[in-house]
């Protein structure tokens, strides 16, 4: 089932620039179903599968494999790791969190100066990342260097939990949910020929998708993504951006892309005609691989389907299970329309 696939993907580590574990899992899954597989020096995985029809226009579905995380920038004499962010992370979510560091998945804990050593003024602010460290239980720099190295990536270490009335909590829902939906499509019969791009380094500037789009040269693209839901206490109206339980988000614009109006209307109509709840975003925020795909070649008609996620870019991201499944359903309806 798609949800099981998503949960498996969320448990894999794939911080931007280190997506190997995720790509290897996806590659093993798609090999029996693919008609063509391409990779590139960036690390993108591009899969072509024939469907019942060959559409007049080349169709691309895209989701990114990478997740936000940390990168080691220094090792102190005492064996602590200094770090910076790989992708956009609210530093308020870091303190006390467990992480996996480097290819050996060394367990570490993010900490900072003990509270009893801080001033009253310092306690009113969130510590800067330069004031934090990762403790891997090493007693010296030399001991730490036996396990990790400067430049190693660190991913959040957390479990997947289904809870409440149909909710799921995990790290890396952004964008393993889109990857799971594409795997589900690839492993079934397709209504039309389609390219699938599992891209890298979206979280650090949509770098992989720019290369993938140049490789595939699509005419039409649909990006399967997530988006920030701020449906929290004290937030009203447009400040909420979108809300869990209100349906899949079909954005008309974000900070990097104005999505194709024709495709947005099509997706809204397909959702309405098939009883799939949907909403749009009420704030111009965030960005997706659609930005680089849209501007590739001579230009690409581009739209997005985004699953609303609370606490996005954190180890406690929360999504509605039904909306994860609806992303897959609406993407399939989109391909059926392309076949027509």
C-alpha positions in Angstrom: 0.0 0.0 0.0 1.1 3.6 -0.7 1.1 4.6 3.0 3.4 1.7 3.9 5.8 2.8 1.1 5.7 6.4 2.3 6.5 5.3 5.9 9.4 3.1 4.7 10.8 6.0 2.6 10.5 8.4 5.5 12.7 6.2 7.7 15.5 6.3 5.1 18.1 9.1 5.4 18.5 11.4 2.4 19.6 14.8 3.3 20.3 17.1 0.3 23.4 15.9 -1.5 23.2 12.5 0.2 20.1 10.9 -1.3 21.8 7.5 -2.2 19.9 5.4 0.3 16.5 6.7 -0.9 17.5 6.4 -4.6 18.8 2.8 -4.1 15.5 1.8 -2.5 13.4 3.4 -5.3 15.6 2.0 -8.1 15.1 -1.6 -6.7 11.4 -1.1 -6.7 11.0 0.4 -10.2 13.4 -1.9 -12.1 10.8 -4.6 -12.9 8.3 -2.0 -14.2 10.5 0.5 -16.1 10.9 0.7 -19.8 13.9 3.0 -19.5 15.9 4.2 -16.5 18.3 7.2 -16.6 20.6 8.7 -13.9 22.9 11.7 -14.2 25.9 13.1 -12.4 23.7 15.0 -10.0 22.1 11.8 -8.7 18.6 12.2 -10.2 16.7 9.0 -11.0 14.5 9.2 -14.2 12.2 6.4 -15.1 10.1 6.0 -18.2 7.1 3.7 -18.4 4.8 3.1 -21.4 1.1 3.3 -20.8 -2.0 2.4 -22.8 -1.5 5.4 -25.1 1.3 7.6 -26.3 0.1 11.2 -25.6 0.7 14.0 -28.0 2.8 15.8 -25.4 5.6 14.4 -23.3 4.4 14.2 -19.7 6.6 14.4 -16.6 5.7 13.7 -13.0 8.3 14.9 -10.4 9.0 14.4 -6.7 12.2 15.1 -4.8 14.1 12.5 -2.8 16.0 14.8 -0.5 15.1 16.0 3.0 16.3 18.9 5.1 19.1 18.1 7.6 22.4 19.3 9.0 26.0 19.2 7.8 29.1 19.0 10.0 31.3 22.0 9.7 33.8 21.5 12.6 34.8 19.1 15.3 35.9 20.6 18.7 38.8 19.5 20.8 36.3 17.9 23.2 34.7 15.8 20.4 31.5 17.8 19.8 30.3 18.5 16.2 29.6 22.0 15.0 27.1 22.2 12.1 25.1 24.3 9.7 21.8 23.5 8.0 21.3 21.7 4.7 18.0 23.1 3.6 15.7 25.5 5.4 15.3 24.5 9.1 13.7 26.5 11.9 16.4 26.3 14.5 13.7 26.2 17.2 13.0 22.5 16.3 16.6 21.4 16.8 17.4 21.4 20.5 17.2 18.0 22.1 16.7 16.2 18.8 18.4 12.9 17.9 20.2 12.7 14.6 22.1 10.2 12.4 25.5 11.5 11.4 27.5 10.3 8.4 27.5 7.1 6.4 27.9 5.0 9.6 24.7 6.6 10.9 26.4 7.6 14.2 23.7 8.6 16.8 24.0 12.1 18.1 22.0 14.6 20.1 21.7 18.3 19.4 22.4 20.5 22.5 23.6 23.9 23.6 24.7 25.7 26.7 23.1 24.5 29.9 20.2 26.7 30.9 21.7 27.5 34.4 24.6 29.1 32.6 22.5 31.5 30.5 21.3 35.0 31.4 17.7 36.1 31.6 18.1 37.9 28.3 19.6 34.8 26.6 16.6 32.7 27.8 14.3 34.9 25.8 15.8 34.1 22.5 16.5 30.9 20.4 20.2 30.1 20.3 22.0 30.6 17.0 23.2 27.4 15.2 26.8 28.4 16.0 25.9 28.1 19.7 24.6 24.5 19.2 26.5 21.3 18.9 25.9 17.6 18.2 27.1 15.3 21.0 28.0 11.8 19.6 29.4 10.6 22.9 33.1 11.1 21.9 35.7 12.2 24.5 38.0 14.0 22.1 38.4 15.3 18.5 40.5 12.3 17.7 37.8 9.9 19.0 35.1 11.7 17.1 37.1 11.7 13.9 37.2 7.9 14.0 33.4 7.9 13.5 32.5 11.1 11.5 34.2 13.7 9.4 33.7 17.4 8.5 31.2 17.5 5.6 29.2 14.6 6.9 25.4 15.0 6.7 23.1 14.5 9.7 19.5 13.4 9.3 16.8 13.5 12.0 16.3 10.2 13.8 12.6 9.7 14.5 9.9 7.1 14.2 6.8 7.1 12.1 3.5 7.2 14.1 -0.1 7.0 13.0 -2.3 8.8 15.4 -5.6 10.5 16.0 -8.3 10.5 13.4 -6.2 9.5 10.4 -3.0 11.4 10.9 0.7 10.4 10.4 3.8 11.9 12.0 7.3 11.4 10.5 10.4 13.1 9.3 10.8 13.7 5.6 7.1 13.6 4.6 8.4 16.4 2.4 8.7 14.9 -0.1 8.7 11.1 0.4 4.9 11.3 0.0 5.3 12.4 -3.6 7.9 9.7 -4.2 5.5 7.1 -2.7 2.7 8.3 -5.0 5.0 8.0 -8.1 6.1 4.5 -7.0 2.4 3.5 -6.7 1.7 4.7 -10.2 4.8 3.1 -11.7 3.9 -0.3 -10.2 0.5 -0.3 -11.8 -0.9 0.1 -15.4 -0.6 3.6 -16.7 -3.2 5.3 -18.9 -0.4 7.0 -20.9 3.3 7.0 -21.4 5.0 9.0 -18.6 8.4 10.1 -17.3 9.0 10.1 -13.6 11.8 12.1 -12.1 12.9 11.4 -8.6 15.1 14.5 -8.0 17.9 15.5 -5.7 18.8 18.8 -3.9 15.4 20.4 -4.1 15.7 21.7 -0.5 18.9 23.7 -1.4 17.6 25.4 -4.5 15.8 23.0 -6.9 19.1 22.0 -8.4 18.4 18.4 -9.5 15.2 19.1 -11.2 16.8 21.7 -13.5 19.1 19.0 -14.8 16.4 16.3 -15.0 14.1 18.6 -17.0 16.8 19.4 -19.5 17.4 15.6 -19.9 13.7 14.6 -20.3 12.5 17.7 -22.2 8.8 17.5 -21.1 5.9 19.5 -22.5 3.8 19.1 -19.4 4.8 18.6 -15.8 3.0 17.8 -12.6 5.0 18.2 -9.4 3.9 16.0 -6.4 4.9 17.9 -3.3 4.0 19.0 0.2 3.3 22.5 1.5 3.1 24.4 4.8 -0.1 24.2 6.8 -0.3 26.8 9.5 -3.8 25.7 10.8 -2.8 26.3 14.4 -4.2 28.2 17.3 -4.0 32.0 16.8 -3.9 31.8 13.1 -6.9 32.9 11.1 -7.9 33.4 7.5 -5.1 33.7 4.9 -2.4 33.2 7.6 -3.3 29.5 7.8 -2.0 29.0 4.2 -3.9 25.7 4.0 -5.4 23.3 6.5 -5.2 19.6 7.1 -8.5 17.9 6.4 -9.6 20.5 3.8 -8.2 18.5 0.9 -5.1 18.4 -1.4 -3.7 21.8 -2.2 -3.6 23.0 -5.8 -1.4 26.2 -5.6 -1.7 28.9 -8.2 1.6 30.6 -7.2 4.5 30.4 -4.7 7.7 32.4 -4.3 9.3 30.8 -7.3 6.6 29.8 -9.7 3.3 31.0 -11.2 1.6 27.7 -12.1 -0.1 27.2 -15.4 -3.7 28.4 -15.0 -5.1 25.9 -17.5 -3.6 23.0 -15.6 -4.7 24.4 -12.3 -8.3 24.6 -13.5 -8.0 21.1 -14.9 -6.8 19.7 -11.6 -9.6 21.4 -9.7 -12.2 20.1 -12.1 -10.9 16.6 -12.0 -10.9 16.7 -8.2 -14.5 18.1 -8.1 -15.8 15.6 -10.6 -14.4 12.7 -8.7 -15.3 13.7 -5.1 -11.7 14.6 -4.1 -11.6 17.5 -1.6 -9.2 20.3 -2.6 -8.1 23.7 -1.6 -5.6 26.3 -2.7 -2.9 28.1 -0.7 -3.8 31.5 0.7 -0.3 32.8 0.9 2.6 33.2 -1.6 5.1 31.1 0.2 7.6 28.3 -0.4 8.7 26.8 -3.7 9.0 23.5 -5.6 10.9 21.8 -8.4 8.2 23.3 -10.6 10.3 26.5 -10.8 13.2 25.0 -12.6 11.1 22.6 -14.7 8.9 25.4 -15.9 11.9 27.4 -17.1 13.7 24.6 -18.8 14.0 24.3 -22.6 11.5 26.4 -24.4 9.2 26.4 -21.3 7.0 23.7 -19.8 3.4 23.8 -18.7 3.7 23.1 -15.0 1.3 22.5 -12.1 1.6 21.0 -8.6 -0.3 18.9 -6.1 0.8 19.5 -2.6 -0.1 17.6 0.6 -0.7 20.0 3.5 1.9 19.3 6.3 2.1 20.8 9.8 5.5 21.3 11.3 7.1 20.9 7.9 10.9 20.6 7.8 11.0 19.0 11.2 11.2 15.5 12.7 7.5 15.9 13.7 5.9 16.7 10.4 2.2 15.8 10.4 -0.1 15.0 7.4 -3.6 13.6 6.9 -3.4 10.1 5.6 -6.4 10.6 3.3 -4.7 13.6 1.6 -1.6 11.6 1.0 -3.8 9.0 -0.8 -5.7 11.7 -2.7 -2.5 13.0 -4.1 -1.9 9.7 -5.8 -5.6 9.5 -7.0 -5.6 13.0 -8.5 -2.2 12.4 -10.2 -3.7 9.3 -11.8 -6.7 11.2 -13.0 -4.3 13.8 -14.5 -2.6 11.0 -16.5 -5.9 9.7 -17.7 -6.8 13.2 -18.9 -3.4 13.4 -20.7 -4.2 10.1 -22.4 -7.5 11.6 -23.7 
